Amino acid sequence: MRTAFFVDGYNVFYSLVSGTPYKWLNLKALLGNILARQNPQAEVSRVCYFTSSVKPHLASRGTDSLEAQNTYIRALKANDVEVITGLHLLSPARAPRHVAGQKPSRQDLVDIWSLEEKQTDVNIAIGMYRAAVSQQYDQVVLVSADTDMTGALKAIKEDFPAIKRGVIFPHKPSTKRPAPVSLCELADWVVFAIHEKELAEAQFSNRVPTHKKPAVKPHYW
């Protein structure tokens, strides 16, 4: 069973590997191991990773954060992962002031900077649908908990009922938030969490060969 994966990179980073020693994640290996448990006859035919470039002046480690992200992307590409980038839009905005113990009020607004990741949701949705249209895959798998993907999965189910749909939530087992029902209802199978052992077993070596210089694991990862 030819399987194409569509991975929300920021969802994976912030919900799964941030704050752990497993950021140097061999994504293709991890997804292959998960897929083998779901269906030993299935194969990883394609992995698409969607992300946006870090803004150094907003990152906790400045330019080091951007360099780490770029290095990781080089490691992914060297292992046959397609990387599709969107962008971050930073703009001034106003929002209700946070006051402990009080509800937010539109009568008490403060100036803020609003940072939005743009294009990623659309890129994932288009990517999944195009994969279904191509008829090259027997199965598409979404790696995200973003309910904005509900429409894309629904369209694939309606237009290409022979293509199976999987959903992997990039959550730790300790995650308290409930799994999005709208995504679960449209999936043929669901993985609700990824365990630490799975992450530990799917790490790149410290130096990943590429067509140019090796991608070296960031020192603080």
N, C-alpha and C positions, 0 to 999 in steps of 0.2 A: 504494500500500500504506500504509494508515493505521498509524502507529507510535506507541506510547506508551513513554516512557522512565521508569525508576525509578532515581533517583540517590542513592547513599549519600554524603551531604555530607561527613561526616568522613573517609571513605575517599578522596574526591577531594582534600580539603584536605591531609591529612597525607601521602598517598602521591604526590600529583601536583604541587600548587602551593606547598606550604609551602617556604620558603627560596628561592623564585623571585620575579621581578617580575611574575608573571602571576596574582596572586590575584583581580584584578578581572575575573574570567572571565565572558564572555557564554556561559553554559552552553548556551542554546538554539542559538546560532550554531555552537558547537563540535560539538554533537551532530548538527546539520543537515549540517555538512560531512562528518562521518564517515559519516552515513547515505547521503549522496549517492554516496560511493565504493562503498558496499556494494550499493546498488540505486538508480540514478538515478530510478526510477519511484516510490520511496518518499517519504513526506512525514512531517514531524514534526507529529503531531496533538496530543500531550500530553507535557509534561515535569513530573515530580513530583520534588521535591528534599526529602530527609529529613535533618533535623539536630536538634541539641539546643543549648540556649542555653549560652554560655560562662559559667563561674563566675569572676567577676572576681578574687576573692581567690586563685585558683589560676592565673590567666593571667599570662603574662610581662609584659604591658602593662596589667594591671588593668582598670579600666573602659574604657580605650581599646579593648581587645580586644572587649568586648561591644558597644560602639558601632560598631566596624568590622563586626562580624558583622550587627548589625541594619541597618546601612546597605546592606550587600551584599544582604541579604534583600529590602529595599525595591526595589533595582535588579532583582533577579530577578522579583519580583512584577509590576513595571511592564512586564516583557517576557514576560508570560503564562506564567510558571513557577509551578506550585503548590508551596507550601512547607508541609510537614507536620513539626511539631516533637514531639520526645520530651522526655526530661529526663535530667539527670545525678543520680545518687545517690551521695552521699559518705558513707561510713560507716567506723568504725574496724574494723580487722582485724589479723590476725597473719600473717606470712609468713617463710619461711626467710631468714636473714641472708646477704647476699652476701659471700663471702670469695674473693678472687682465687685461682684455681687449685684450688678445692675444689668438690665437688658440693654442691648444696643439701641441707640436712638438716632433717627435721622435729623434730630434737632441739635445734635452735638457732633459735628464732623471735624475731622482733622485732615491736613494734607499728608499724603503718602506717595511713595513710589510703587506703582503696580507693575509686577513682573509676570508676563504671560508667555507660556510656550505656545508658539503658533505653528500651524501646518501639520504637526505630528498626527493628530487624530484623523485629519483628512487623508494624509498620506497612508496611514495604516488601513483605513477603510477602502480607499481606492486600490491599494496593493492586494488586499484579500479578495476583492471582487474581481480584479483583473486575473488573479491566479485561478479563480473559479471559471472565468470566461475562457481562459486558455485551454482548459481541459487537459492540462499536463499533470494534474494532481488529483489524487483520490480523496485527499483530506486536507483541510486548512485548520491551523491551530492558532488561536489568539493567546498571547502571553500578556495579560493585562487585566486589571479589575475596573477599567474605565467603562462606565455604562454608556458613554458616547458611542461605543462600538456596537451597541444593540442593533441599530439600523442596518449596519453592514451584514451582521450575522443573519438577521431576519431576511434580507434580500437574497443572500446566498441560499438559505434554506428554501425560500419560495421559488427561486429561479433555477437552482441546481440541486434538486433534492437528493441526487445520487452521491453528492459530495458530502462526506462526513465533516462534522465540526467539533473541534475540541477547544476547551478553555483551560488555561493554566493560570491560577491566581498567584502572582509572585509575592506571596505572603509567608511570614514566619508562622510556625504553629501557634505561637503565643499571641498572634494578632487577634484583637477582640472584635474588630468590625465584622459584621455579617457579610457573607458572600452575596454579590449582587444577583438578585433573583432573575432579573431580565436577561442576564447572560447565561445563567444556569439553564433556564427554560429553553434556550435555543441551541444548547450543546448536546452532542451525543455522549460526551464524557467530560468530566470536570476533575481537575486536580486542585484541591482547596488550599494546599500549603506545600512549601518546599522545606525540607528538614536540613539542619546544619550538616549532618553527615553527607547529604547529597551535594551540598556546596563544597565541602572539603574534598570530596572525591572528584570534583570537576574543576580543578584549578590548573591554569597554565603553568609551565615551568617558568622559572624566573626570567629566562631569556627566550623569547619566541622568535624563531627565524622568520625573516621577511625577505622580499626581493631586494631590499636595500639593507640598512643597518638593522640589527635585531631590535625588537621591542622589549625593553627591559622594565620589569615590574617597578613601579614607583616606590621609592624607599619607605614612604609612610603608609603604604597599603599593606 
